Amino acid sequence: MSLFREAIDRIEGYVPGEQPQDSGWVKLNTNENPYPPSPRVVDAIKRAAEGRLNLYPDPLSKRFREVAAPLFGVDPDWILPANGSDENLTILVRSFADPGQTIRSPYPSYILYETLAGIQDARHERLSLEPDWSFSESAFSQAAESRLVFVPNPNSPSGNRWSDETILKLIPENGIFVLDEAYGDFCESPHHAELIRNTNSTRESAGRIVITRTLSKSYSLAGLRFGFAIARPELIAGMRKVKDSYNCNTLGLAAATAALEDQEWMQANVKKVQATRKRLSEALVKFGFDVVPSETNFVWATHPSRSHAEIFESLKARKILLRFMKFPNAFGESADETAGTFDGLRITVGTDAEIDRLISELETILA
């Protein structure tokens, strides 16, 4: 007899990407930024470490919210900092979904949403995507009936970004819509904050949208674990009841605040990633891959005649690590019933030197 809740026994835990601990790897599997964070971040951590570590951190993260809010054209009471963007996703599920209520998210996409629903003992259903990564017509009617809808925009693993028009059609009639913008800074237009400021949506719809952001990607702080949510103050106030009392630690708050204050550093790194992303995509196409146009710090590549698993293993043997991903029953009714599991390679945009090595090894493997 299990001692765990039935919901925990039923679910499969989320499996993160590999994190090799030995040296010598070209690590292109978990969408980390290949460039270091702003020097201001390191200075802020040092100052914080020399100061108030014997005291609890600010439970309301006042200074961070004051810095973050103007970047999105909102007031500080629209911001909820968290221990990684994933904590805000957990807070959202705990705040808005009772056991048995329905949570929906796109598929293929970020599987953690399904895991979080299972932990809460909520029901999860997938919103089917078409082979071109657009939403099926049935997805819009399904979303309307949800208690909670999660949509990463841009999407992972595909890297595509959906339009505001599409996003607004996915807002549930009596629920919360979560726009997960983990990769938003890598887009040409970096965020959708206007949706919650009521510019392109009715107030009723705007009052049910929550945007989540992370400092793991564009700010080069994956090791810090810091993120935040943006929503109307009445939503933030309710979510604040659910968070841990002191959910963001002193060093994290100092570092995250310093990172946001140095927008020039972040944007310079983003431009480098965007330039390398273009070069990587062009090289993959020359190798015969189909590459989805990406607005992220990774690309999704599929080859019409070569085994993705074999390519992955061949590169791994050369200490180049990509993310080989498999999605059973993908693309719903549009899928070829004989196709089985849909798979492909998600490739993080590394430094130019790392991508040069990847391209060189692919030339050998695919020859």
C-alpha positions in Angstrom: 0.0 0.0 0.0 1.4 3.4 -1.0 1.7 6.2 1.5 1.4 8.8 -1.2 -1.7 10.6 -2.3 -3.3 8.8 -5.2 -2.6 11.8 -7.5 1.1 11.5 -6.8 1.1 7.8 -7.6 -0.6 8.4 -10.9 1.7 11.0 -12.3 5.1 10.7 -13.9 7.5 13.3 -12.6 8.9 15.9 -14.9 12.3 14.9 -16.3 14.7 17.9 -16.8 17.4 17.9 -19.4 20.7 16.3 -18.7 23.2 18.3 -16.7 26.7 16.7 -17.1 29.0 17.5 -14.2 32.3 16.7 -16.0 34.0 19.2 -18.2 34.5 19.4 -22.0 30.8 19.4 -23.1 29.2 21.6 -25.7 25.9 21.9 -23.8 23.0 22.8 -26.2 20.2 20.9 -24.5 18.5 23.1 -21.8 18.3 26.5 -23.4 20.7 28.3 -21.0 22.2 31.5 -22.2 25.8 30.9 -23.3 26.9 34.3 -22.2 27.5 35.4 -18.6 25.2 37.7 -16.6 25.9 41.4 -16.1 28.9 42.1 -13.9 26.5 44.1 -11.8 24.8 40.8 -10.8 28.1 39.5 -9.3 28.7 42.8 -7.5 25.2 42.8 -6.1 25.5 39.2 -4.8 28.8 40.1 -3.1 27.3 43.1 -1.4 24.3 41.1 -0.3 26.4 38.3 1.1 28.4 40.7 3.2 25.2 42.3 4.7 21.9 40.8 5.7 22.1 37.0 5.4 21.3 36.7 9.1 17.9 38.3 8.5 14.9 37.1 6.4 14.6 38.7 2.9 11.9 41.2 2.1 8.8 39.0 1.8 7.2 41.4 -0.7 10.4 42.0 -2.8 9.6 45.7 -2.9 12.8 46.9 -4.6 12.7 44.2 -7.3 9.0 45.1 -8.1 9.9 48.8 -8.4 12.6 48.0 -11.0 10.6 45.4 -12.9 7.3 47.2 -13.2 8.4 50.1 -15.5 9.8 47.6 -18.0 6.2 46.4 -18.7 4.4 49.7 -18.2 2.7 48.7 -15.0 2.8 49.6 -11.3 4.7 47.5 -8.8 1.6 45.9 -7.3 1.2 44.1 -10.7 4.4 42.1 -10.1 4.8 38.8 -8.1 8.5 37.6 -7.9 9.1 33.9 -7.4 11.7 31.3 -7.0 12.0 30.6 -10.7 9.2 30.9 -13.2 8.2 27.4 -12.4 7.2 28.5 -8.9 4.7 30.9 -10.3 3.3 28.1 -12.5 2.8 26.1 -9.3 1.2 29.1 -7.5 -1.2 29.5 -10.4 -2.3 25.9 -10.3 -2.7 26.0 -6.5 -4.6 29.4 -6.7 -7.1 28.7 -9.4 -7.7 25.0 -10.0 -9.5 22.7 -7.6 -9.1 18.9 -7.8 -11.1 17.7 -10.8 -11.2 21.0 -12.6 -9.8 21.1 -16.1 -6.4 22.6 -17.0 -5.4 22.7 -20.7 -2.2 23.5 -22.6 -0.9 23.0 -26.1 0.7 19.8 -27.3 3.5 19.3 -28.3 4.7 21.8 -25.7 6.1 22.2 -22.2 5.1 19.0 -20.3 5.5 20.5 -16.9 2.0 22.0 -17.1 0.6 18.5 -17.2 2.7 17.4 -14.2 1.6 20.4 -12.1 -2.1 19.6 -12.9 -1.5 16.0 -11.8 0.0 17.1 -8.5 -3.1 19.2 -7.8 -5.3 16.3 -8.8 -6.8 18.5 -11.5 -7.8 17.1 -14.9 -5.4 17.9 -17.8 -6.4 18.0 -21.5 -4.2 18.8 -24.4 -5.0 21.5 -27.0 -4.0 19.9 -30.2 -1.6 21.7 -32.5 -1.5 21.2 -36.3 1.7 20.0 -38.0 2.5 23.7 -38.8 2.3 24.4 -35.1 -1.0 26.4 -35.4 -3.9 25.6 -33.1 -6.6 23.3 -34.4 -10.1 24.9 -34.5 -11.3 22.5 -31.8 -8.6 23.9 -29.5 -10.4 27.3 -29.2 -13.7 25.8 -28.1 -11.9 23.5 -25.6 -9.9 26.4 -24.1 -13.1 28.4 -23.6 -14.3 25.8 -21.1 -11.1 25.5 -19.1 -10.5 26.6 -15.5 -6.8 27.3 -16.4 -5.1 27.5 -19.8 -1.3 27.6 -20.1 0.3 28.8 -23.3 4.1 29.3 -23.7 4.6 32.0 -26.3 7.0 31.5 -28.0 6.4 27.7 -27.7 8.8 25.0 -26.8 10.1 22.9 -28.5 9.0 24.5 -31.7 10.2 28.1 -31.1 7.3 29.7 -33.0 5.3 32.6 -31.6 1.5 33.0 -31.9 -0.2 36.3 -32.7 -2.2 38.4 -30.3 -5.3 37.5 -32.2 -4.7 33.8 -31.6 -3.9 34.3 -28.0 -7.1 36.2 -27.3 -9.1 33.4 -28.8 -7.7 31.0 -26.1 -8.8 32.9 -23.0 -11.3 30.8 -21.1 -14.8 32.2 -20.4 -14.6 31.6 -16.7 -11.0 30.9 -15.9 -7.4 32.1 -16.0 -5.2 32.4 -19.1 -1.4 32.1 -18.4 0.9 33.5 -21.0 4.3 31.9 -20.3 6.9 34.2 -21.8 10.1 32.4 -20.8 11.6 33.2 -24.1 9.9 36.6 -24.7 13.1 38.7 -24.8 14.3 36.8 -27.9 11.3 38.0 -30.0 11.3 41.0 -32.2 8.6 42.5 -30.0 9.6 41.4 -26.6 6.4 41.0 -24.6 2.6 41.0 -24.6 2.1 43.2 -21.5 -0.4 45.4 -23.5 -2.9 42.5 -23.2 -3.2 42.9 -19.4 -3.1 46.7 -19.7 -6.3 46.6 -21.6 -5.0 48.0 -24.9 -6.0 45.2 -27.3 -8.5 43.3 -25.1 -11.6 44.0 -23.1 -11.1 44.7 -19.4 -12.9 41.5 -18.6 -10.4 39.5 -20.6 -7.4 41.5 -19.4 -8.4 40.7 -15.8 -8.0 37.0 -16.5 -4.5 37.1 -18.0 -1.3 36.3 -16.1 2.1 36.7 -17.8 5.0 34.7 -16.4 8.7 35.6 -17.0 12.0 34.1 -16.1 15.6 35.4 -15.7 17.0 32.0 -16.6 17.2 32.7 -20.4 17.8 36.2 -21.6 19.4 37.4 -18.3 21.8 34.4 -18.1 20.6 33.4 -14.6 19.4 29.8 -14.9 21.5 28.9 -11.9 19.8 31.6 -9.7 16.2 30.4 -10.1 14.3 33.6 -10.3 11.1 34.6 -12.2 8.0 36.8 -11.8 4.4 37.0 -12.8 2.6 40.1 -14.2 -1.1 40.5 -13.8 -3.8 42.9 -12.5 -3.3 43.7 -8.8 -6.4 41.7 -7.7 -4.9 38.5 -9.2 -1.5 39.2 -7.7 -2.9 39.8 -4.3 -4.7 36.4 -4.3 -1.6 34.6 -5.6 0.5 36.2 -2.9 -1.5 34.3 -0.3 -0.3 31.0 -1.9 3.4 31.7 -2.2 5.9 30.7 0.5 6.4 33.4 3.1 9.9 34.3 2.0 10.0 32.6 -1.4 12.8 34.7 -2.8 16.1 34.7 -1.0 18.3 37.7 -0.3 21.0 36.8 -2.8 18.5 36.1 -5.5 16.6 39.3 -5.0 19.8 41.3 -5.1 21.0 39.6 -8.3 17.7 39.7 -10.1 17.3 43.4 -9.4 20.8 44.2 -10.6 20.1 42.1 -13.8 17.0 44.0 -14.6 18.8 47.3 -14.0 21.3 46.5 -16.7 19.1 46.2 -19.8 21.9 47.2 -22.1 23.9 44.0 -21.1 20.9 41.7 -21.5 19.9 43.2 -24.9 23.5 42.9 -26.2 23.5 39.2 -25.4 20.1 38.7 -27.0 21.3 40.3 -30.2 24.3 37.9 -30.2 22.0 34.9 -29.7 19.6 36.1 -32.5 22.6 36.5 -34.9 23.9 33.0 -34.1 20.4 31.5 -34.3 20.1 32.7 -37.9 23.4 31.2 -38.8 22.6 27.9 -37.1 19.2 27.7 -38.8 20.7 28.3 -42.2 23.4 25.7 -41.7 20.8 23.1 -40.6 18.7 23.7 -43.7 21.8 23.1 -45.8 22.1 19.7 -44.1 18.6 18.9 -45.1 16.8 19.6 -41.9 13.4 21.2 -41.7 13.7 24.1 -39.2 10.8 26.0 -37.7 11.5 29.8 -37.8 12.4 30.5 -34.2 11.8 33.5 -31.9 13.7 31.9 -29.0 17.2 31.0 -28.0 16.9 27.5 -29.6 15.7 25.9 -32.9 13.6 22.9 -33.6 15.0 20.7 -36.3 13.7 17.6 -38.0 15.3 15.6 -40.8 13.1 13.8 -43.3 15.3 10.8 -43.8 17.8 10.5 -40.9 17.2 9.1 -37.4 17.1 11.9 -34.8 18.0 9.4 -32.1 21.1 8.3 -34.0 22.1 11.9 -34.7 21.6 12.7 -31.0 23.7 9.7 -29.8 26.5 10.4 -32.4 26.8 14.0 -31.1 26.6 12.9 -27.5 29.5 10.5 -28.1 31.5 13.6 -29.3 30.4 15.4 -26.1 27.9 17.6 -27.8 24.6 17.5 -26.0 21.3 18.4 -27.7 17.7 17.6 -26.6 16.2 14.7 -28.4 12.4 15.0 -27.8 9.6 12.5 -28.4 5.9 13.4 -28.5 3.5 10.4 -28.7 0.1 11.0 -30.4 1.1 14.5 -31.6 -1.0 16.7 -33.8 -4.3 15.2 -32.8 -6.7 14.4 -35.6 -4.4 15.8 -38.2 -1.7 13.3 -37.4 -1.0 10.4 -39.7 -2.2 7.4 -37.7 0.8 5.4 -39.0 3.3 8.0 -38.0 3.4 7.0 -34.3 5.6 9.2 -32.1 6.7 12.5 -33.4 10.3 13.4 -32.5 13.0 15.9 -33.3 16.0 17.8 -32.0 15.8 20.9 -30.0 19.1 22.8 -30.2 20.0 25.6 -27.9 21.8 28.5 -29.5 25.3 28.5 -28.0 28.3 30.7 -28.6 29.6 31.0 -32.2 32.5 28.6 -31.3 30.1 26.0 -29.9 27.8 26.2 -33.0 30.9 26.0 -35.3 31.8 22.7 -33.5 28.3 21.4 -33.8 28.2 22.2 -37.6 31.6 20.6 -38.1 30.5 17.4 -36.4 27.2 17.3 -38.2 29.1 17.5 -41.5 30.9 14.3 -40.5 27.8 12.5 -39.1 25.6 13.3 -42.1 28.1 12.7 -44.8 
